Amino acid sequence: MNRKALFFLAVALVGIVASGIIRRVISQSSPPCTAEFVTRLQGGIASQAPPPTTLQAISPAISNAVFFMQYRSGLSVSSTVQQRLAKLEQEVWPGNCNGVCKLTRQEVKNIITATLMDGIRGLTDAQINAISTGSFCVLPGWTPSNRMMYVDLKSSAMNVDQATFVQNAKLLRNGDSTLQSLFTSAISNEVDACCNTLAYALPSQWNTTYYDPYQVFFIAYSLISEDHLADSYSDYKTHMSNMANWLAQQGFNCPYEGRCKWGDVGYMYSRPVSTLFSDTQQMNLLNRYAAIHGLS
């Protein structure tokens, strides 16, 4: 397996490579996303799960965020995690820490990397084998007889055979230095891409030098799930309805009702979100945030 394939394998293990729609290769002077995608983000996270603007708005904002993530990927966020997130958000609020308790982008990269590596180290051989056959799949409902059984490392790019995925996933879990280096570099690049896109598209909400717990939680969620945070609830459902119609035309009956677009059994693309961003790992992320500046 060449170095480029190893790179994509490393990042795929935690779902941090986003679609070519917004993570495209661009020149330094080009905007990080298209005008059309700006509109989609405005209809998505900007209107459905905006960051809180007052102390009193923290709990309602977190409730909105939880609903946003749940209907899109099936992610479960426990009341304990929600309370922890709310407490941290209150502690970093202007007037409490005056901004000094928020994290730099590099600190965000560090805690996301550490959290995800903790999750990967905890994977058993059985879990890795199961992931190789039941996850990382584009359009799981599309099952022609000649479809090759590969592990789709992205929703629109490179794939590898299951045996190669399992072998290298175990190497990463067991501390392979080459894969860990690629993994760290990939997370860094994708955090930059996510933050730059949100800052450009939603400057009043995301154009910032320092990141609060609410924002960090969303960045981690987006990278793991490959949810680009765009589109309204109705648009989201329309996309799946259109795909269901296309599948039916191809002879595959795959109802979308009750399904999520992303997540463990994503209709459009599946990833093991509940494993890699479990309740334990969500709390791990928030505790690592708190530890940077000694928050309670």
C-alpha positions in Angstrom: 0.0 0.0 0.0 1.6 3.3 -1.1 1.9 6.4 1.1 -1.1 8.2 -0.4 -3.3 5.2 0.3 -2.0 5.0 3.8 -2.9 8.6 4.3 -6.5 8.1 3.2 -6.8 4.9 5.3 -5.6 6.8 8.4 -8.1 9.6 8.1 -10.9 7.3 7.1 -10.6 5.4 10.4 -12.2 8.3 12.2 -14.2 9.8 9.4 -12.4 13.0 9.1 -12.1 13.5 5.3 -15.0 15.5 4.0 -16.6 15.4 0.6 -15.0 17.1 -2.4 -17.9 19.6 -2.4 -16.1 21.7 0.2 -12.8 20.0 0.9 -11.6 20.5 -2.6 -8.0 21.4 -3.5 -8.0 25.2 -4.0 -5.4 27.9 -4.6 -4.4 30.0 -1.7 -6.4 33.0 -2.9 -9.6 31.0 -3.6 -12.5 31.0 -1.1 -12.7 27.7 0.9 -16.2 26.9 -0.4 -18.6 28.0 -3.2 -21.4 30.6 -2.8 -23.9 27.8 -3.2 -22.5 26.0 -0.3 -22.5 29.2 1.8 -26.3 29.3 1.3 -26.6 25.6 2.3 -24.6 26.2 5.5 -26.8 29.2 6.3 -29.8 26.9 6.0 -28.1 24.3 8.0 -26.0 24.8 11.2 -26.3 28.6 11.0 -30.1 28.7 11.4 -30.7 25.3 13.1 -27.8 25.1 15.6 -26.2 28.5 16.0 -23.8 29.1 18.9 -25.3 30.7 22.0 -25.2 34.5 22.2 -26.1 34.9 25.9 -25.6 32.8 29.0 -29.3 32.1 29.1 -29.2 30.8 25.6 -26.6 28.1 26.3 -28.9 25.3 27.3 -31.4 25.9 24.4 -28.5 26.1 22.0 -27.2 22.7 23.2 -30.6 21.2 22.9 -30.8 22.4 19.3 -27.3 21.1 18.5 -28.2 17.6 19.9 -31.4 17.5 17.8 -29.4 18.6 14.7 -26.8 15.9 15.1 -29.3 13.2 16.0 -31.6 13.6 13.0 -28.7 13.8 10.6 -26.5 11.0 11.9 -28.3 9.3 14.8 -25.7 10.4 17.2 -26.7 10.1 20.8 -25.6 12.8 23.3 -26.5 11.9 26.8 -27.8 14.3 29.4 -24.5 14.0 31.3 -22.5 15.1 28.3 -25.0 17.9 27.6 -24.6 19.1 31.2 -20.8 18.9 31.0 -20.8 20.9 27.7 -23.2 23.5 29.2 -21.0 23.9 32.3 -17.8 24.4 30.2 -19.6 26.9 27.9 -20.6 28.9 31.0 -17.0 28.8 32.4 -15.5 30.2 29.2 -18.1 32.9 28.8 -16.8 36.5 28.5 -16.7 38.0 32.0 -15.7 34.6 33.5 -12.5 33.9 31.7 -12.5 36.9 29.4 -11.7 34.6 26.5 -8.5 33.3 27.9 -10.0 29.9 28.6 -11.0 29.2 25.0 -8.7 27.2 22.8 -6.5 28.1 19.9 -6.9 26.2 16.7 -3.8 24.2 17.4 -5.1 23.2 20.8 -8.4 22.1 19.1 -6.3 19.9 16.8 -4.4 18.5 19.7 -7.5 17.4 21.8 -9.4 16.1 18.8 -6.4 14.0 17.8 -5.8 12.7 21.3 -9.5 11.9 21.8 -9.8 10.0 18.5 -6.6 8.1 19.1 -7.9 7.0 22.5 -11.0 5.6 20.7 -9.0 3.8 18.1 -6.7 2.2 20.7 -9.8 0.8 22.4 -11.0 -1.0 19.2 -10.9 -4.8 19.4 -10.0 -7.0 16.5 -13.7 -8.0 16.3 -14.8 -4.3 16.1 -12.3 -3.6 13.4 -13.4 -6.6 11.4 -17.0 -5.6 11.8 -16.3 -2.0 10.7 -14.5 -3.3 7.5 -17.7 -5.2 6.4 -20.5 -3.1 7.8 -19.4 0.5 7.6 -17.6 3.1 5.4 -20.1 2.4 2.7 -21.5 4.8 0.0 -25.2 4.1 -0.7 -25.5 0.9 1.3 -29.0 0.4 -0.4 -27.4 0.2 -3.8 -26.6 -3.5 -4.2 -26.1 -4.6 -7.8 -24.7 -8.1 -8.2 -21.5 -6.8 -9.6 -20.8 -4.3 -6.8 -17.3 -4.9 -5.4 -17.0 -5.1 -1.6 -14.6 -2.4 -0.8 -14.2 -0.2 2.2 -15.1 3.3 1.0 -12.7 5.6 2.7 -14.5 8.7 1.6 -18.0 9.3 0.3 -16.5 10.1 -3.1 -13.0 8.9 -3.4 -10.4 6.2 -2.7 -11.4 2.8 -1.4 -9.4 -0.2 -0.3 -10.1 -3.9 0.1 -11.3 -5.2 3.4 -8.1 -7.2 4.2 -5.9 -4.1 3.7 -8.2 -2.0 5.8 -8.2 -4.5 8.7 -4.4 -4.9 8.6 -3.6 -1.2 8.7 -6.4 -0.4 11.2 -4.7 -2.7 13.6 -1.3 -1.2 12.9 -2.6 2.3 13.6 -4.3 1.0 16.8 -1.1 -0.7 17.9 1.0 2.5 17.5 2.5 2.3 14.0 4.5 5.5 13.8 4.0 6.1 10.0 0.2 5.8 10.3 0.1 7.9 13.5 2.1 10.7 11.8 -0.3 10.7 8.8 -3.3 10.5 11.1 -2.1 13.6 13.0 -1.4 15.5 9.8 -4.7 14.6 8.4 -6.6 15.8 11.4 -4.7 19.1 11.4 -5.5 19.7 7.7 -9.2 18.8 8.1 -9.7 21.0 11.2 -8.2 23.9 9.2 -10.5 23.1 6.3 -13.6 22.9 8.5 -12.8 26.1 10.5 -11.8 28.1 7.4 -15.0 27.1 5.6 -17.3 27.9 8.6 -15.4 31.2 9.2 -15.8 32.2 5.5 -19.4 31.2 5.2 -20.7 32.2 8.6 -18.4 35.0 9.9 -20.7 36.3 12.6 -20.8 32.9 14.2 -17.5 31.2 13.3 -14.9 33.8 12.4 -12.8 33.5 15.5 -9.3 33.0 16.8 -10.3 31.1 19.9 -12.9 28.3 20.0 -15.4 27.6 22.8 -16.5 24.1 23.8 -19.7 24.2 21.7 -17.7 24.9 18.6 -15.1 22.3 19.3 -17.8 19.7 19.9 -19.3 20.5 16.5 -15.9 20.4 14.7 -15.2 17.0 16.1 -18.7 15.7 15.2 -18.4 17.0 11.6 -15.0 15.4 11.0 -16.0 12.0 12.4 -19.4 11.8 10.7 -18.6 13.6 7.4 -21.7 15.6 8.0 -20.9 18.9 6.3 -23.4 20.8 8.5 -25.3 22.1 5.5 -28.9 22.1 4.5 -32.2 22.5 6.4 -34.2 19.6 7.8 -36.6 19.7 4.8 -33.7 19.9 2.3 -32.0 17.0 4.0 -35.1 14.9 3.7 -35.5 15.9 0.1 -32.0 14.7 -0.8 -32.8 11.3 0.6 -36.2 11.2 -1.1 -34.6 11.9 -4.4 -32.0 9.2 -3.9 -34.7 6.7 -2.9 -36.4 7.5 -6.2 -33.2 7.0 -8.1 -32.5 3.7 -6.4 -36.1 2.5 -7.2 -35.4 3.3 -10.8 -32.4 1.0 -10.7 -34.5 -1.7 -9.2 -33.6 -1.3 -5.5 -36.3 -0.8 -2.9 -34.7 1.3 -0.2 -37.1 3.5 1.8 -35.5 6.5 3.4 -38.2 7.1 6.0 -36.8 6.9 9.5 -33.2 6.9 8.2 -30.3 9.3 8.8 -28.2 10.6 5.9 -24.9 9.9 7.8 -24.0 7.8 10.8 -23.7 4.1 11.6 -26.4 3.1 9.1 -26.3 6.2 7.0 -28.6 6.2 4.0 -26.1 8.1 1.8 -22.9 7.1 3.5 -22.2 5.1 6.6 -19.5 5.5 9.2 -19.2 4.0 12.8 -20.0 7.3 14.4 -21.4 5.8 17.6 -18.2 3.9 18.1 -15.7 6.6 17.4 -17.7 9.4 19.0 -19.3 7.4 21.8 -20.5 8.9 25.0 -17.1 8.0 26.5 -15.2 9.8 23.8 -17.5 12.8 23.9 -16.8 13.2 27.6 -13.1 12.6 26.9 -13.1 15.4 24.4 -14.7 17.8 26.9 -12.5 16.8 29.7 -9.4 17.4 27.5 -10.8 20.8 26.7 -11.2 21.6 30.4 -7.7 20.4 31.2 -6.0 22.9 28.9 -6.8 25.9 31.2 -7.7 24.0 34.4 -11.5 24.4 34.1 -13.6 22.3 36.5 
